[in-house]
């Protein structure tokens, strides 16, 4: 889905379109939604160091090693836990 809306509005649009979870790759913006869980990802070491309380999936080790094998696994684990009731940050 593509939109010219700001990030917070985009999450609402995705929820209205039927999404049940939203991956957000820029956790520098703290978006939450009461209906749609927002899983925040970051591979930026500076962002992770300064805003770790807002990040659900830390991908810095994966990005530093250029390994792609653990990225889908980490994201899927957080997705599974979120679907089973884990609160996002």
N, CA, C and O atoms as a GROMACS GRO file, in nm:
protein
  356
    1UNK      N    1   0.085  -0.117   0.000
    1UNK     CA    2   0.000   0.000   0.000
    1UNK      C    3   0.090   0.124   0.000
    1UNK      O    4   0.189   0.130   0.072
    2UNK      N    5   0.054   0.220  -0.080
    2UNK     CA    6   0.133   0.342  -0.091
    2UNK      C    7   0.043   0.460  -0.059
    2UNK      O    8  -0.075   0.462  -0.092
    3UNK      N    9   0.102   0.558   0.006
    3UNK     CA   10   0.024   0.676   0.044
    3UNK      C   11   0.117   0.795   0.058
    3UNK      O   12   0.236   0.781   0.086
    4UNK      N   13   0.061   0.912   0.039
    4UNK     CA   14   0.138   1.033   0.061
    4UNK      C   15   0.119   1.085   0.203
    4UNK      O   16   0.168   1.192   0.238
    5UNK      N   17   0.047   1.009   0.284
    5UNK     CA   18   0.018   1.051   0.421
    5UNK      C   19   0.141   1.042   0.511
    5UNK      O   20   0.238   0.973   0.480
    6UNK      N   21   0.134   1.113   0.620
    6UNK     CA   22   0.238   1.102   0.722
    6UNK      C   23   0.232   0.963   0.785
    6UNK      O   24   0.133   0.891   0.769
    7UNK      N   25   0.337   0.926   0.857
    7UNK     CA   26   0.349   0.791   0.911
    7UNK      C   27   0.233   0.751   1.002
    7UNK      O   28   0.180   0.641   0.988
    8UNK      N   29   0.194   0.837   1.091
    8UNK     CA   30   0.085   0.803   1.183
    8UNK      C   31  -0.045   0.779   1.109
    8UNK      O   32  -0.121   0.688   1.143
    9UNK      N   33  -0.072   0.860   1.008
    9UNK     CA   34  -0.194   0.841   0.929
    9UNK      C   35  -0.185   0.714   0.846
    9UNK      O   36  -0.285   0.646   0.824
   10UNK      N   37  -0.064   0.683   0.799
   10UNK     CA   38  -0.045   0.562   0.718
   10UNK      C   39  -0.078   0.437   0.798
   10UNK      O   40  -0.137   0.344   0.745
   11UNK      N   41  -0.038   0.435   0.924
   11UNK     CA   42  -0.069   0.320   1.010
   11UNK      C   43  -0.220   0.304   1.022
   11UNK      O   44  -0.272   0.192   1.016
   12UNK      N   45  -0.291   0.414   1.040
   12UNK     CA   46  -0.438   0.410   1.048
   12UNK      C   47  -0.498   0.363   0.917
   12UNK      O   48  -0.593   0.285   0.917
   13UNK      N   49  -0.443   0.409   0.804
   13UNK     CA   50  -0.492   0.366   0.673
   13UNK      C   51  -0.472   0.215   0.654
   13UNK      O   52  -0.559   0.147   0.600
   14UNK      N   53  -0.357   0.164   0.696
   14UNK     CA   54  -0.331   0.020   0.686
   14UNK      C   55  -0.429  -0.059   0.772
   14UNK      O   56  -0.477  -0.165   0.730
   15UNK      N   57  -0.458  -0.010   0.890
   15UNK     CA   58  -0.555  -0.077   0.978
   15UNK      C   59  -0.692  -0.078   0.912
   15UNK      O   60  -0.762  -0.180   0.915
   16UNK      N   61  -0.731   0.033   0.852
   16UNK     CA   62  -0.860   0.041   0.785
   16UNK      C   63  -0.867  -0.052   0.664
   16UNK      O   64  -0.974  -0.101   0.628
   17UNK      N   65  -0.752  -0.075   0.602
   17UNK     CA   66  -0.746  -0.163   0.485
   17UNK      C   67  -0.742  -0.311   0.523
   17UNK      O   68  -0.752  -0.397   0.436
   18UNK      N   69  -0.726  -0.340   0.652
   18UNK     CA   70  -0.730  -0.479   0.695
   18UNK      C   71  -0.600  -0.535   0.751
   18UNK      O   72  -0.595  -0.653   0.786
   19UNK      N   73  -0.497  -0.454   0.761
   19UNK     CA   74  -0.371  -0.501   0.820
   19UNK      C   75  -0.392  -0.538   0.967
   19UNK      O   76  -0.473  -0.476   1.036
   20UNK      N   77  -0.320  -0.638   1.014
   20UNK     CA   78  -0.331  -0.676   1.154
   20UNK      C   79  -0.204  -0.643   1.232
   20UNK      O   80  -0.204  -0.648   1.356
   21UNK      N   81  -0.098  -0.609   1.163
   21UNK     CA   82   0.027  -0.565   1.226
   21UNK      C   83   0.103  -0.479   1.124
   21UNK      O   84   0.088  -0.498   1.004
   22UNK      N   85   0.184  -0.386   1.173
   22UNK     CA   86   0.255  -0.296   1.084
   22UNK      C   87   0.402  -0.291   1.125
   22UNK      O   88   0.434  -0.263   1.241
   23UNK      N   89   0.492  -0.319   1.030
   23UNK     CA   90   0.636  -0.304   1.055
   23UNK      C   91   0.674  -0.161   1.020
   23UNK      O   92   0.640  -0.112   0.912
   24UNK      N   93   0.744  -0.096   1.110
   24UNK     CA   94   0.782   0.044   1.089
   24UNK      C   95   0.935   0.053   1.096
   24UNK      O   96   0.992   0.033   1.203
   25UNK      N   97   1.002   0.084   0.984
   25UNK     CA   98   1.148   0.081   0.982
   25UNK      C   99   1.218   0.207   1.033
   25UNK      O  100   1.341   0.214   1.031
   26UNK      N  101   1.144   0.307   1.077
   26UNK     CA  102   1.207   0.430   1.127
   26UNK      C  103   1.161   0.458   1.270
   26UNK      O  104   1.072   0.540   1.290
   27UNK      N  105   1.219   0.391   1.368
   27UNK     CA  106   1.171   0.410   1.505
   27UNK      C  107   1.206   0.544   1.566
   27UNK      O  108   1.170   0.569   1.682
   28UNK      N  109   1.273   0.631   1.493
   28UNK     CA  110   1.298   0.764   1.544
   28UNK      C  111   1.168   0.840   1.567
   28UNK      O  112   1.162   0.933   1.647
   29UNK      N  113   1.066   0.797   1.497
   29UNK     CA  114   0.933   0.854   1.516
   29UNK      C  115   0.854   0.753   1.599
   29UNK      O  116   0.839   0.638   1.558
   30UNK      N  117   0.805   0.795   1.712
   30UNK     CA  118   0.739   0.702   1.805
   30UNK      C  119   0.590   0.692   1.773
   30UNK      O  120   0.509   0.764   1.832
   31UNK      N  121   0.556   0.605   1.682
   31UNK     CA  122   0.417   0.589   1.644
   31UNK      C  123   0.357   0.469   1.716
   31UNK      O  124   0.417   0.362   1.724
   32UNK      N  125   0.238   0.490   1.768
   32UNK     CA  126   0.162   0.382   1.828
   32UNK      C  127   0.021   0.392   1.773
   32UNK      O  128  -0.023   0.497   1.727
   33UNK      N  129  -0.048   0.281   1.780
   33UNK     CA  130  -0.185   0.279   1.734
   33UNK      C  131  -0.264   0.189   1.827
   33UNK      O  132  -0.220   0.077   1.854
   34UNK      N  133  -0.379   0.232   1.878
   34UNK     CA  134  -0.454   0.151   1.972
   34UNK      C  135  -0.518   0.027   1.909
   34UNK      O  136  -0.557  -0.065   1.981
   35UNK      N  137  -0.529   0.024   1.778
   35UNK     CA  138  -0.594  -0.089   1.710
   35UNK      C  139  -0.492  -0.181   1.644
   35UNK      O  140  -0.504  -0.303   1.650
   36UNK      N  141  -0.393  -0.123   1.581
   36UNK     CA  142  -0.296  -0.198   1.501
   36UNK      C  143  -0.159  -0.195   1.570
   36UNK      O  144  -0.101  -0.088   1.586
   37UNK      N  145  -0.105  -0.312   1.612
   37UNK     CA  146   0.029  -0.312   1.671
   37UNK      C  147   0.133  -0.265   1.569
   37UNK      O  148   0.130  -0.306   1.453
   38UNK      N  149   0.223  -0.179   1.612
   38UNK     CA  150   0.329  -0.126   1.527
   38UNK      C  151   0.462  -0.181   1.578
   38UNK      O  152   0.505  -0.146   1.688
   39UNK      N  153   0.526  -0.267   1.499
   39UNK     CA  154   0.655  -0.326   1.535
   39UNK      C  155   0.763  -0.238   1.472
   39UNK      O  156   0.768  -0.221   1.351
   40UNK      N  157   0.849  -0.182   1.557
   40UNK     CA  158   0.951  -0.090   1.509
   40UNK      C  159   1.085  -0.162   1.494
   40UNK      O  160   1.130  -0.231   1.585
   41UNK      N  161   1.148  -0.145   1.376
   41UNK     CA  162   1.274  -0.209   1.341
   41UNK      C  163   1.382  -0.103   1.326
   41UNK      O  164   1.354   0.009   1.282
   42UNK      N  165   1.506  -0.138   1.360
   42UNK     CA  166   1.616  -0.046   1.334
   42UNK      C  167   1.746  -0.123   1.318
   42UNK      O  168   1.776  -0.216   1.393
   43UNK      N  169   1.823  -0.082   1.219
   43UNK     CA  170   1.956  -0.135   1.198
   43UNK      C  171   2.063  -0.029   1.217
   43UNK      O  172   2.180  -0.052   1.186
   44UNK      N  173   2.023   0.087   1.266
   44UNK     CA  174   2.114   0.200   1.286
   44UNK      C  175   2.166   0.197   1.430
   44UNK      O  176   2.088   0.211   1.523
   45UNK      N  177   2.298   0.178   1.449
   45UNK     CA  178   2.353   0.169   1.584
   45UNK      C  179   2.326   0.293   1.671
   45UNK      O  180   2.303   0.280   1.791
   46UNK      N  181   2.328   0.412   1.611
   46UNK     CA  182   2.304   0.534   1.686
   46UNK      C  183   2.159   0.540   1.735
   46UNK      O  184   2.133   0.576   1.849
   47UNK      N  185   2.066   0.504   1.648
   47UNK     CA  186   1.925   0.503   1.686
   47UNK      C  187   1.899   0.400   1.795
   47UNK      O  188   1.827   0.428   1.891
   48UNK      N  189   1.958   0.283   1.781
   48UNK     CA  190   1.940   0.178   1.882
   48UNK      C  191   1.998   0.222   2.016
   48UNK      O  192   1.939   0.196   2.121
   49UNK      N  193   2.112   0.288   2.015
   49UNK     CA  194   2.175   0.332   2.139
   49UNK      C  195   2.095   0.442   2.209
   49UNK      O  196   2.087   0.445   2.332
   50UNK      N  197   2.037   0.532   2.131
   50UNK     CA  198   1.968   0.646   2.192
   50UNK      C  199   1.818   0.626   2.213
   50UNK      O  200   1.757   0.695   2.294
   51UNK      N  201   1.760   0.533   2.140
   51UNK     CA  202   1.614   0.514   2.149
   51UNK      C  203   1.575   0.368   2.167
   51UNK      O  204   1.471   0.325   2.116
   52UNK      N  205   1.655   0.291   2.237
   52UNK     CA  206   1.630   0.147   2.250
   52UNK      C  207   1.496   0.115   2.315
   52UNK      O  208   1.440   0.008   2.290
   53UNK      N  209   1.444   0.204   2.397
   53UNK     CA  210   1.316   0.178   2.462
   53UNK      C  211   1.199   0.183   2.363
   53UNK      O  212   1.088   0.142   2.397
   54UNK      N  213   1.222   0.232   2.243
   54UNK     CA  214   1.116   0.242   2.142
   54UNK      C  215   1.132   0.140   2.029
   54UNK      O  216   1.051   0.139   1.936
   55UNK      N  217   1.234   0.055   2.036
   55UNK     CA  218   1.264  -0.037   1.927
   55UNK      C  219   1.227  -0.180   1.967
   55UNK      O  220   1.265  -0.227   2.074
   56UNK      N  221   1.151  -0.246   1.881
   56UNK     CA  222   1.110  -0.384   1.907
   56UNK      C  223   1.211  -0.485   1.851
   56UNK      O  224   1.234  -0.588   1.913
   57UNK      N  225   1.269  -0.456   1.736
   57UNK     CA  226   1.364  -0.548   1.673
   57UNK      C  227   1.492  -0.472   1.642
   57UNK      O  228   1.491  -0.378   1.562
   58UNK      N  229   1.602  -0.512   1.706
   58UNK     CA  230   1.734  -0.452   1.684
   58UNK      C  231   1.805  -0.532   1.575
   58UNK      O  232   1.838  -0.649   1.595
   59UNK      N  233   1.827  -0.470   1.461
   59UNK     CA  234   1.890  -0.538   1.348
   59UNK      C  235   2.034  -0.493   1.324
   59UNK      O  236   2.089  -0.518   1.216
   60UNK      N  237   2.097  -0.428   1.420
   60UNK     CA  238   2.232  -0.376   1.397
   60UNK      C  239   2.333  -0.487   1.371
   60UNK      O  240   2.418  -0.472   1.283
   61UNK      N  241   2.327  -0.596   1.445
   61UNK     CA  242   2.422  -0.706   1.424
   61UNK      C  243   2.404  -0.768   1.285
   61UNK      O  244   2.502  -0.801   1.218
   62UNK      N  245   2.282  -0.782   1.244
   62UNK     CA  246   2.254  -0.838   1.111
   62UNK      C  247   2.304  -0.746   1.002
   62UNK      O  248   2.362  -0.791   0.903
   63UNK      N  249   2.283  -0.616   1.018
   63UNK     CA  250   2.325  -0.520   0.917
   63UNK      C  251   2.476  -0.506   0.912
   63UNK      O  252   2.534  -0.488   0.805
   64UNK      N  253   2.540  -0.515   1.028
   64UNK     CA  254   2.686  -0.502   1.033
   64UNK      C  255   2.755  -0.621   0.966
   64UNK      O  256   2.858  -0.604   0.900
   65UNK      N  257   2.700  -0.740   0.983
   65UNK     CA  258   2.763  -0.859   0.926
   65UNK      C  259   2.717  -0.886   0.784
   65UNK      O  260   2.770  -0.974   0.717
   66UNK      N  261   2.618  -0.812   0.738
   66UNK     CA  262   2.559  -0.829   0.606
   66UNK      C  263   2.497  -0.968   0.590
   66UNK      O  264   2.475  -1.014   0.478
   67UNK      N  265   2.468  -1.032   0.701
   67UNK     CA  266   2.404  -1.163   0.698
   67UNK      C  267   2.253  -1.144   0.683
   67UNK      O  268   2.193  -1.064   0.754
   68UNK      N  269   2.194  -1.216   0.592
   68UNK     CA  270   2.050  -1.205   0.573
   68UNK      C  271   1.974  -1.321   0.637
   68UNK      O  272   1.851  -1.322   0.636
   69UNK      N  273   2.045  -1.417   0.692
   69UNK     CA  274   1.977  -1.536   0.743
   69UNK      C  275   1.898  -1.511   0.872
   69UNK      O  276   1.797  -1.576   0.895
   70UNK      N  277   1.943  -1.416   0.956
   70UNK     CA  278   1.873  -1.395   1.084
   70UNK      C  279   1.767  -1.286   1.076
   70UNK      O  280   1.682  -1.279   1.165
   71UNK      N  281   1.769  -1.201   0.977
   71UNK     CA  282   1.671  -1.092   0.967
   71UNK      C  283   1.527  -1.142   0.963
   71UNK      O  284   1.445  -1.098   1.044
   72UNK      N  285   1.494  -1.232   0.870
   72UNK     CA  286   1.354  -1.278   0.868
   72UNK      C  287   1.315  -1.351   0.997
   72UNK      O  288   1.202  -1.340   1.043
   73UNK      N  289   1.408  -1.426   1.055
   73UNK     CA  290   1.378  -1.501   1.177
   73UNK      C  291   1.346  -1.407   1.292
   73UNK      O  292   1.249  -1.430   1.365
   74UNK      N  293   1.424  -1.301   1.311
   74UNK     CA  294   1.398  -1.205   1.419
   74UNK      C  295   1.264  -1.136   1.401
   74UNK      O  296   1.185  -1.125   1.495
   75UNK      N  297   1.238  -1.091   1.280
   75UNK     CA  298   1.112  -1.024   1.252
   75UNK      C  299   0.993  -1.116   1.271
   75UNK      O  300   0.889  -1.074   1.323
   76UNK      N  301   1.006  -1.241   1.230
   76UNK     CA  302   0.896  -1.337   1.244
   76UNK      C  303   0.873  -1.373   1.390
   76UNK      O  304   0.759  -1.394   1.432
   77UNK      N  305   0.981  -1.382   1.470
   77UNK     CA  306   0.964  -1.411   1.613
   77UNK      C  307   0.888  -1.299   1.683
   77UNK      O  308   0.797  -1.325   1.762
   78UNK      N  309   0.923  -1.176   1.654
   78UNK     CA  310   0.852  -1.062   1.714
   78UNK      C  311   0.708  -1.059   1.666
   78UNK      O  312   0.617  -1.031   1.743
   79UNK      N  313   0.686  -1.088   1.538
   79UNK     CA  314   0.550  -1.094   1.484
   79UNK      C  315   0.467  -1.200   1.557
   79UNK      O  316   0.354  -1.174   1.596
   80UNK      N  317   0.524  -1.318   1.575
   80UNK     CA  318   0.454  -1.427   1.644
   80UNK      C  319   0.421  -1.389   1.789
   80UNK      O  320   0.309  -1.413   1.836
   81UNK      N  321   0.516  -1.330   1.858
   81UNK     CA  322   0.493  -1.289   1.998
   81UNK      C  323   0.387  -1.178   2.005
   81UNK      O  324   0.305  -1.176   2.097
   82UNK      N  325   0.388  -1.088   1.908
   82UNK     CA  326   0.291  -0.979   1.906
   82UNK      C  327   0.151  -1.032   1.878
   82UNK      O  328   0.054  -0.989   1.941
   83UNK      N  329   0.141  -1.124   1.785
   83UNK     CA  330   0.011  -1.185   1.755
   83UNK      C  331  -0.044  -1.258   1.878
   83UNK      O  332  -0.165  -1.265   1.898
   84UNK      N  333   0.046  -1.313   1.959
   84UNK     CA  334   0.005  -1.386   2.080
   84UNK      C  335  -0.012  -1.296   2.201
   84UNK      O  336  -0.027  -1.347   2.313
   85UNK      N  337  -0.010  -1.164   2.182
   85UNK     CA  338  -0.044  -1.073   2.292
   85UNK      C  339   0.066  -0.985   2.344
   85UNK      O  340   0.041  -0.905   2.434
   86UNK      N  341   0.188  -0.996   2.293
   86UNK     CA  342   0.298  -0.911   2.340
   86UNK      C  343   0.268  -0.766   2.302
   86UNK      O  344   0.224  -0.738   2.191
   87UNK      N  345   0.292  -0.676   2.395
   87UNK     CA  346   0.277  -0.533   2.366
   87UNK      C  347   0.398  -0.483   2.291
   87UNK      O  348   0.511  -0.522   2.320
   88UNK      N  349   0.376  -0.395   2.193
   88UNK     CA  350   0.486  -0.333   2.122
   88UNK      C  351   0.529  -0.208   2.199
   88UNK      O  352   0.458  -0.162   2.288
   89UNK      N  353   0.644  -0.156   2.164
   89UNK     CA  354   0.700  -0.042   2.238
   89UNK      C  355   0.654   0.088   2.180
   89UNK      O  356   0.692   0.194   2.230
   0.00000   0.00000   0.00000
